[in-house]
Amino acid sequence: MKGEKVRILVMGAGAVGAYFGARMQAAGEDVVLCARGENLRAIREHGLDITSIRGDLRIEVTATDTPCDLAPYDLILFCVKAYDTDAAAKAISGCLNPGGAILTLQNGVENEAKLAAIFGRGTVMGGNARVGVEMVAPGKIVHLSTGHIDFGELDSRETDHAKSIAEVFRRAGILGQISADIMTARWDKLIWNGAFNTVTTLTRRRVGEILDDPEGLKLLRTLMQEIVNVARAEGAKISDDRIDGYIAHSQKNLRELKTSTQQDLERGRALEYEALSGAVVRAARRNGISVPAVETVYVLLRLLDGAPKRSA
């Protein structure tokens, strides 16, 4: 891939996938977005309209709802909601070039194993989307914070393949780092998502509103500590000051952020409670750890979900 135009499929062109896809397209890569419904129509007719702290971007990008029609791809960014993993995996079957990679940027810590079982462990990489974005209308995205991807091989090696993907991300200005311990990084991100995504969704508040409430802040810290305890039991190397670091970063940079799960609730879409809380509960039970706060929000999100109709 080094120095060459790369054909990339973004499987799931919501706010995160569309943002990164637009940056890679702007850098000269050959990008295809897989989208649905009104979002697909808007992208086809008007392209993507991104208001960003890094500079606004309006760009045309190829979009489809049948990714195999435009295959093969050198890289597939797998950005669908966790509950759509199986269906999306079926939709991209046979779409990857030999030697290509599937990089999951999904919430949670269970999707790598699912994808590896289908496509082979050597084909799948894990990654974290470190970005604050909101899709305010079909094809229209507001980028509020950060904007990079951390990723790595599941076996922790820094391979030539990973380096070539890093070069693609570097050209697009979206490279964070190649992680030597991607599952620690995945658990690390779940510390934030498992607390902030869940509480903002249940209360319908933005990040800053929760942080400004003393009891809200206490709840966030309780959830994060429970997730840290489980992550460490699962082998993740999480530092003692991680919670304080996340709180400080959120206070400074993420106050106006509306989390992706809250956005899903407002749009009547299914909620990722299994990826955000269910995975923690299941891991806690495997390790004999008590997580009463996480179990509570898990039940509340499941009840709130109520099987809403999904839309693009």
Protein Blocks (a to p, Z undefined) as FASTA:
>chain_A
ZZpacddddehiafklmmmmmmmmmnopacddddehjllmmmmmnopadddfkbpadddd
dddfblklmmccfbdcdfbdfklmmmmmmmmgokacghiacddfbecjklmmmmmmmnop
klpccdddddddddfbghiacdfbgjidcdddfklpacfklmmmmmmmmmnopafbdcfb
lmlmmmmmmmmmmmmmmmmmmnopafklmmmpmklmmmmmmmmmmmmmmmmmnopacdfk
lmmmmmmmmmmmmmmpccfklmmmmnopacfklmmmmmmmmmmmmnopacfklmmmmmmm
mmmnnopaddZZ
